[in-house]
């Protein structure tokens, strides 16, 4: 079977792709943020509108926990690989 690009997603698939609730998805459709079409009784959301919606969201700012920062600083002073220091805290896989 060849890999095919999906052009549209059902409501359930779109909720899993974004991720969001069905209520939120229908709100996004009603406000025009997502483009929905009908295929018989089935509502489908275009892949393009899902991509545009996701790209319009602000980039997440992830902060490193204080314990992880301290572990990385200690590792740097000791010359230990940072991944190993984070693995000691259970924050990263040591084999990476």
N, C-alpha and C positions, 0 to 999 in steps of 0.2 A: 504494500500500500504506500502511495506517495504522500509526502507531507503537503497538505493543502493549507493555504492561508485562509483563516476564517474572516469573512466579511461582516458577519453579524452574530450577536450573542443573544440567547434567550435571557429572560429576566433573572432566572436562577444563576446562569453562567456569568452574567454581568455583575451580579451581586458578589459572586466569588472572585471575579477578576479585579474589582475596584479596591478593596472589599467594602461593602456597605449593606444596610438592611434593605428589604424590598420597599419599605415606606420611603426611605431616603432616595432610592433609585427612582421611584415614581415622582418624587418632588423634583429631582434633577431633570426628569423628562418634562414635567409641567412648566418649569422655569426656563426651558430651552437650553439647558446646559448639556443635555444629551439628546441625540437624534434617534427617535424610535420610529419603527415602521411596523406594519401589520402583515403577517403572512397567515391568512385565514383568521383564526381566533388567537393566534400566537403573537405576542408582542416581541419584537427583536430590536436590539440596540446596535447601531452600527459600530464596527470596530474603530473606525476613524474618530467618531465622537468620543468613545471611551479613551482613546489615546490623547486626544486634544484636552479632555477634562483632566486626565492624570498629569499631563505636562504643564497644565496651568496651575496646579497646586504648588504651594510654596515648598522649597527644599527644606527638609528636616534638619534641625540643628541638634546633633547628638553630642551630649557632654559626657566625657569620660568620668566615671565615678572617682571620687577622691582616693579610694583605696587602690584603684588601678593606676592612677597617676603616680602615687607613692611607690608602688611596686615597679613601675617602669623606670622611675628615677633611681631606685636602688639598683635595679638591673643594669642601668646605664653606668652607674658608678662602679659596679662590680665587673662589668664587661660581659654580663649574661645576656643571652638572647631575650628580647622583650616578650616574645610569645611564651617562653618558658616561665617567665615571671608572672604573666597573666594566667597561665595554666595553673600555677600554684594557688591562685585565688578562685579557680573554677570559672574564669571569664573567657578562656580561649583554649582550644585543643592544643596540647603540647606537641603533637606530632606535626602540626602545620608549619 
